[in-house]
Amino acid sequence: MLELYKRILLPRMIEEKMLILLRQNKISKWFSGIGQEAVAVGVTAALRKEDYILPLHRNLGVFTGRDVDLVRLFAQWQGKKDGFTKGRDRSFHFGSPEYRIIGMISHLGAMLPVADGLALASNLDKENYISLVFSGDGGSSQGDFHEALNVASVWNLPVIFLIENNGYGLSTPSSEQFRCKSFVDKAIGYGMEGISFDGNDILAVYHNVQRASEYVRQNRRPVILEAMTFRMRGHEEASGVKYVPKDLLEKWATKDPVVNYEHWLLQRGVLAEQDVLELRLQNKKKIESALEQAFALPEPQPNREEELRDVYAVSIDFTKEPSPTTPRRMMRFVDALTEGLQQAMEDHDRLVIMGQDVAEYGGVFKVTQGFVEQFGTDRVRNTPLCESAIVGAALGLAIRNWRSVIEMQFADFVSCGFNQIVNNLAKTHYRWAVPVPVVIRMPTGGGVAAGPFHSQSDEAWFFKVPGLKIVYPSTSYDVKGLIRSSIDDPNPVLFFEHKKLYRSIQDEVPSESYSIPIGKGRVVQSGSDLTIVTYGMGVYWAKDAAAARPDAAIEIIDLRSLLPWDEELVFESIKRTGKCLVLHEDTITGGIGAEIAAKIGEVLFRYLDAPVMRVGSLDTPVPFHAELEEQFFASSILAEKLDALLAY
């Protein structure tokens, strides 16, 4: 009981000091957890050191309860380089695997799926740790909340979903957020246990979390815990609490978790007034000393090279050329992809494939057919219909050094996982230096009469996101080598596979495993009159157009990788030909070709004999009818543009 008192007093005193520093403009922002300390402190005390905790803004007690170094913590809040994110993020937006704490991003609900991934890793490794993730009552309105709870229940994951029900989402009261009386009611629908308790009573928090954690640990089943509490200050200090009825504030002021627990201990003789004074003095000295050291730390010095370098985890060159003597045979695109995945699964025992229908059914395009029989259901996992939760779970697996390949049934459906990709996967290494080896397979493109929701070319959606890599092979040889490179890479890779190429093309493929460097294009055919820069289906459109013009020496470059793209290869070609046409299946406006053309114009202007031309598809959704789709495609205007450029 005394230990719990020490643990709850320290974050309260730190908070009080931070509010003073905020008024003195010595910190930029503060999300106060005053009045809610019992939840974070009780949770952390009840869990084991090896358990993962995923806290929110107002859970300072998690960090102090895990004995996070105060100097480094204060440095984080001041944006110092010695903080956890080198000044790149504020407050509790960071992960610290050494303390088993994985901090939040600003998009509420986004870390619940990550907790699923950590728990899945525990099951896969047959270890005994669990994960506990915080959510506010407002955050429960997010889609990630439902998806994460559903996945945890279906997959029997050892996760505790702890909801701090403080009555408000910023200024919006709970009555305008949801209609259920208690979050325990939601547990029934997910087939899991649900427990509600007084979140301002630290002993109630401690005992309920302790019991729940042992249940989850032993039964490998998730649990919902609802801690009834109240936020005594604004969502953040600038918000204030004018929207809260005065009588409600007064009611909850009488339930102050620190004051009440202190009085309770004093009344029972467990704690003496002198103990309180001495402990407060010790804490004050500790806080002041840590602050003095943090303030003395140097400010981060802008360094472009370091900033750019930290966006990506260092990719060790795993390039493995196929042996000249290895047998080669003609393979379809889809079969080469399957073989590349299969060999990677054999070589990486910490690699998981996840997606809708990827197990017994083999995926809608049968890419993973037979995998579940070879590798088992632990490593080849059917998922519920929830793209966001599965991408988030992949991040949790990555934190535990598991690699994953996620199949989007169609690339179009990736929009449902967009936030997890661009804000979680892409930014994690830059923020707190954890590699994220996740490959998202994207069956893409049109030409199969699939209409506007199964035919989109959406690679440009991700092209501007630092931290991602984008790969887009066009041959059987390349798809096998590049899927291996993507899986070996320690960064998130979006791997685009044109659906029409799956069974329509074939070329020679080595039987052994090999890899092709990400970021390296290839010369499809050489020429001196004009360069076509393209990828995917555009390679075949370009070859057909060049073949129809035997008197023109047209060089075709297949980029193979879009982020990064092979500037050196492209530039060398254009310096020789003097003319360039950038071709892609995606719509013309805002396509990747725009960036490539702009870079060529900026860097190679003096080598150009004509304007750089772009050829893309019509700026409409992809139509269903074959003739409408044919008109939509960039190929419908390629000949006209190519002839104009050759004649310029």
N, C-alpha and C positions, 0 to 999 in steps of 0.2 A: 504493500500500500504506500509506503514511503517512497519507493522507487517510482511508482506511478505519479506521485505528487511532484517529484523532481522533474520528471519528464514533461508534465503538463505546465509547470511554471516557466520553464526556459523559453518555449516558443511564445508564451504570452509576453514575457519581458522583451524578447527580441522584437515582437510586433509593436509594442509600445515605443521602443526606440526607433523603429523604422518610421512610425507616424511622425515622430519629431523630425527625423532626417528629411522626410518628404516635405514638411512645412519649411524646412531650411533649404529646400531645393538641392539636396545632396543625393537623392535618388529620384528617378523620373516618374515612377508609378508604383502603386502598391495595391494588392488585392488582400484585404484584411480578412483573417479567419478568426478574429476575436469573437468569442461566444461559441465557436465550433471546435475548439482545440481537443475536446475529449474524444472526438471521432478519430482524428489522425493519430493521436497519441495512443489511444486504446488499441487501435488496429495494429499499429507497429509493434507495440509491446506483446500482443497476443500471438503474432506470427513468428516463425523461425527466421533466422538470419538468411537462410538460403532461399526463402520465398521471395517472389517478385512482387513489388508494389508499384502500381501506376497511379500516381496522385494527380490532383488538380491544383488550381490557383491557390486555394486557401488551406493547403495541407502541410504547412510548415512543420508540424509535429512528426510527419513521416521522415523528414530529412534530419531533424535533430534526434529523433528516435533511433535512426540508423547511424548516429554519431558522425554525420558528414562534417568534414572539416569546416569550421565556421569562417575561417579566413577565405577559403576558396568559395564558400557559399556567398559571403558578402561581396566578394570580388565579382561573382556572377551578376548580382543585382546592380552593380555599378558599371557593368559592361567592360570590366577589365579583361585583359588577355589571359590572366591567371585563373579566370573563372572556368566553368565547364564548357563553354562554347566560344571562347576567345573573343568575347564581345559581340558575337553574332546573334545572340538571342537574349531575351530578358527573363527575369524571375525564374519560374520553375519549368521553363520550356527546355528541358535537357534530359538526356539519359546518362545514367552512371552505372554501367554494368557491375563495377566493382562493389557498389553498395546495393545492387539488385533493385535499383529504383529507375523506372523508365518514365520520364516526365511527359507532359502533355504537349499537344499543339493547340492552337487557338480554336480549331474546328471541334466543337464539343461532340463527344461520342466516338471520335476517331480512334481513340486508344483502346476501346473495348475489344475490337477484333485483334489488336496486337496482344492483349492478354490471352486471347484464345490461342494464338500461335505459340506463346511461351508455355502455356499449359500443354499444348500438343507435343512440344519438344520434350516435356517432362514424361509424357506417356511413351513417346518413341524411344527415349533413352532409358526407360524403366527406372527413373529417379523418383524421389519422393517430395520434391518441392511443388508448391502450388503458386498460382498467381492471384492477386487481388487487385481489382481495378475500381477506381472511384468514378461515380457519375453524380452529377447534380440532378435534381428532379426535372429541371428544364431540359437537360441533355437527353433525358429519356424520350423526348419527342423526336429525336434524330433516328434516321433509318439504320445507322450503324448499331444503335442500341438493340433494336429488334434482331438484326442480322447476327450480331455477336452472341446474344442469348440463345438464339435458335441453333446456331452452329455448336455452341458449347454443349447444349443438351443432346443434340443428335450424335455428336462425336464423343460424348462422355468425357468431357474435359474437366480437370480439377481447377476450376475458376470460382472465385467469389466476386460477385457483382455487388458492390456496396454503393447504395444510393443515399447521398446526403439530402434528405428532404427538408429543405429550409424554407419552403413556402413560396419562393420567388425565383424566376429566371430573369435576372437583372430587375426590371420593374414589373414584369408580368406575373401576376399571382398564379398559383397552381391551378386555380379553378378555370383559368383560361389556357392551361397547358394540357390537362388530361381530366378525365371524368372518373377514373377509378378512385375508390376511397383510400386504398393502400396499395403499395407496390407488391405486397404479399399476394394480392389478388392476381397480379400478372404472372406470378410464379406458376400458378396452376396451369395456365395455357402453355407454358414451356416444359411442363412435366418435371419441375424441379421444386425443391424446398424453398420456402420463403419465410423470413423472420423479421419482425419489426420490433424496435426497442428504443428506449430513450437515449438519443445521441448526446445529450448533455450530462449524462451520468457515466463517468469514465469506467466505473466498475461494471456497469451493464454492457458497455461497449466491449470491454476486455473479455468478459466471460462469454458473451454471445459470439464474438469473433473467434475466440479460442475453441469453443465447441464446434462452430461451423467449419473451422479450418481442419479440425481432426476428422470430421465427417467427410469433407471433400478429399482429404488426403487418403483416407482409407477406402472410400467408395468410388473415387475418381468420378465424381458427379458434381455439377455446378450448383451453386446456391445463390439466391438473392437475399441480401441483407438491407434493411431499410432503417437508417438512423434518423430519427426525428430530431431536428435541431433548428437553429435559426441564425440568420446572418444579421448581426447587430450593426454592421456598417454597410456602406454601399457595395455594389458589385465590384467596383474599384473606387478609390477615395473620391474621385471627381464626380461620381454619380450621386453621392449622398443618399439619404433615406427618407426624403420628404414624402415619397409615395406610400410609405408604410404608416398605417394608423398608429397614433400615439399610444393608445392603450395596448396594442400588440407589442410594441417595443418595451413598454413598462412590464408587461407580463413576462416576456422572455428575459428581461434584465434580472428578474428574481431567480432565473434558472442558470445564472452564470456558472459554467462548469468548473472554473478555477476557484472562484470564491466559495462556492458551495462545497466543493471537495475539501478545501482547506478548513472550512468551519467544521465539517463532519469529522475530520481527523483530529482537530483541536478538541472537540467535545468528547471524543473517546480517549483522549490522552495518548494517541499514537504520535501526535505532533505537538510540540510546544512553541509558544510565541517566539522564543529565542531561536528555535530551529528555523522558523520562517525568516527572521531577520538575517541570520547567518547565510541561509541559502540564497536569499535575494542579493546579499552583498557579494557572494561568490559568483553568481550569475552576472551581476553588473560588471564585475572586474573582467570576467571571461568575454563578455560582449564588447566592452570598451576596448580591450586589448586586441580582439580580432578585428574590430572596426579600424583601429589605428593602423594595424598591419595592412588591411585591405586598402585603405585610403592611400597608403604609401606606395602601393604597387603601381608600376608605370601604366599609362594608358596605352591601348593598342596603337601601334604605328602602321598606317596603311601600307600594304605591300601587295601590289597587283599579282605578282607571281605566286605568292603564298595563297592569296584568296582563290585564284583560279586552280591552283594545285589541289586544294582541299575539297573542291567540289566532288571529285571522284576519288575512290579508293585506288591505290596503286595497283595496276594490272600487271602482274608478273607475266612475262612473255611465255605462254604455254604453247606457242605455235609449233605444231607438229606436222611436218610435211609427210605425205604418204611415201612409203618406200617405192622406188622405181620397179621393184620386183613383185610388189603386192598384186594379187589378182584384181582385175578391173572387169566390171560387167555393166551392161546397160541397165539402168534403173529409172523407174519413174520418180518424179519429184517426191510424191507422198511416201514411197518406199524408202528413199534415201533419208528422208526426215525421220521416219520410224527407226531406221537402223542407227542413225546418229543419236537419237534419244535413248535407244536401248543400250548402246555401248556406253553412253554417259552414265546410265543407271547402274551398269555393271561395274564401272570404275569408281563411282562416287557412292559409297554406302550411306552417306548422309544427304541424299537427294530425294525429294518427294515430288511427285506429279499430282496436281490437284485440278479439278474442273468438273463441270457438269457432264455426267455420263462417260467419264474417261476410263472407268474401271471395266466391269464386265462387258459393257456395250462397246468399249473401245473408242469412244468419242464419235461425234456425228460424222466425221470424215474418216473414221477408223484408223487414225494415226497411232493410237495406243492399243490397238487390238492385240490381245495375248499378254499384255504387260502384267495384268493383275495375277495371272497364273504364275508368271515368273518371279514377280517381286512382292506379291502380297498386297492386301488391302491397307496395310499401314502406310506403304510408300506410294501406292497408286490409289488415290482417294476421290471417290465421288463426292461432290459438294452439293449442298442445297443451292437453290437459285439465289445467290447473294454475292455478286462480284466484289462489292466493297469489303465485306467481311473476310473473304478469302485472300484478297490482296493484303489487307491489314494483318491477317494471320501469318502471311509469308514474311512480313517484317519481324514478327515475334519469333518465327523460326530462325531468321537470319541472326538475330541477337544471340541465339544459342548455337550458332555455327552450323545451321542446316541450310542447304540450298533448296530452292524450289522452282518448279516449272508450273506455271498456271496456264491452262488453256481457256481462252475466251472462246466460247462456242462459235461466235462470229465477232469480228473486230468491232462491229457496231455497238456491241453490248458493253464495251469497255467504258462507255460514258457513265455507267452505273458505279464504276470503281475509280472515277477520275480523281476525286479528292485524295484517296489513299495513294495513288500513283504520284501525283504532282506535289503533294504537300507532305507526305510521309516517306515514301520510298526515295524520292528524288533528293530531299533536303537533309536526310539523316546524317550522311557522312560529313557533309559540310558543317553541320551544326555540332555533332558530338562524336565524329570520327569512327563510327561503326560501319563496317562494310555491309552492303545489302545485296547479296548474290541471288537475285530474283529474276527469272525470265518469264515474260508474259507472252505467250504465243497468240498471234493475231491473224486468224484466217480472214483474208481481206479481199477487196476488189469485186468488180462486176463481171459481166459477160456470162452469167449463169442464170439469167432471168429470175433474180431473187428480189428485185424491187428495192425501195428506198431505205429499208431497215436491215438489209443483209448484204449490201453491196458497196457500202461507203469506203472510200480511201481516207482514213483518218490519221495518217502518220503526221500530218502537219499540226494536229492538235498538240502534239508533244514535242515538236521540233524545237520550240523556244524554251524548253524547261531544262535549266542546268541541273546536272546530276543524273539525267537519263541517257541511255544509249539506244539508238534505233538501228536495227538491222533489217535488210529487205533483199533476200537472195532471189535469183531468177532461174537458176539451174539446179539440177539434181546434185551435181558435184558441190556447188556452193552451199546448198541448204544443209547438207550433212556436215561440212566443215565449219559452217558458221553457227549451227546450233550447238556444236561442241564448244566453240570459242565463247559463245554467249553464256553457257552454263558454267564454264570455268572462270568467267569474269566476276570480280567481286562487287560489281555495280548492277543496278537494275537495268535490264535490257528489254525493250519492246521488239519482238521478233515477228515481222510481218511475212505471211505466207499467202501468196495469191491462190485463191481457191481454184481458179480455172487452170492453173498450172499443175495441180496435184496429179492429175491423171492424163494430161494432154501432152506432156513433154517428157523426154528421157534422154539421158546422156551417160557417159561412162563414169562410174563411181568406184573408188578403191574399196576393198572389203574391210581393210583395217580402219581403226579410228584415226582421224586426223583433224586438224583445225586450220582455220584461215583467219588471219589477223583482222579484228574489227577496225574499220577505218581505212581499209585498203580496197580500192576499186580494181577493175580489170579492163583491159582493152579487148573488146569483143572482136573488132576488126580495125585494121589500120587504114588511114587515108590522109590525104594532104589538102583537100579542098574545103572541108567543113567538119566540125566536131558536133556530134549529138551526145549530150550528157543525159542519161536516163537511168531507170531502174525498174525492177518488176516487169509487168507486162509491156512496159515501154520498150524494153530491150527487143522484144519480138516485133513490135510495130516498127521500130527503127531498122531492124534487119530486113523486113519486107520492103520498106521504103527505099533502102539503099540498093537492094537487089533489083528493084524496078528502075533504077537509074545507073546502069552499068558504066556509063561514061563519066560519072562523078565519083571521085575518090573520097568516100565518106568514112570518117573515123567514128566508131561508136564506143562510148565508155559506159560500162555498167558500174554504178557507184557501189552497189552491194551494201554499203553502210551509209546511213544518212546523218547520223549524229554519233561520232564525227564523220564528215565526208572527206574524201581524198582530194584536197585542194591541190596538192603537188601534181598528181597525175592529170587532173583536169587542166591546170595551168600550162603544163608542159605541152599538152596536146594543142591547146588553143594558140600558143605561141608559134606552133608549126603551121596550123591551118588558117588562122586569122579570122575564122567565123565560128559561131557557136549557136546551137539551138538546144534549149533545155526542155525536155519532154517528160511529162508524167500523167498518170491516169487521174489523179486528183483534180478537183475543180481548179480553174486557172487562178482565181482571185485568192490570194493568201496562201497559195501552195508553196511547197519547199523550193520549187523552181524560182520563185521570186527572190529568195535570199541568195541562191546560187548565182542567178543572173546579175544581181546587184553587186556581189563580190567580184565577179568577173569584170564588170564594167568599171569598178573602182580600181582594181589592181592591174588589169591588162588593157586598159584603154588604148595605149600606144601600139598594141599589137593587133588591134581589131581592124578588120577591113569592112565591117558592117555592124549594125546594132545587134546586140544579143537578143535573140528571139525566144519567146516562151510558147510552148504548146501544152495546154491543159484541157480538161474536159469542161463542158458547159456549166455555167454557174446555176445549176438546178440540183435538186435531189436526184438520185439515180432512179430513172423510170423502170417499170417492169417490162413493158412490151418490147420485143426484140428490136423492132425498127426504131422505136424511140430511144432505146438504150444505145443503139449503134450511132445515132445522131449525137447523143450525149458525149460519147467517148472522144478523147483527144485525137484518136486515130482518124476521125472523120475529117479533120482539117489539117492533118500532118502534111499531106502531099502538097497542098497549096502553100503552106508556110515554108516547107523545105525548098520548093522550087523558087520561091521569092528570094530566099536567102542565098541560094546558089547563084541566082542571077544578079544579085545586088552589086 
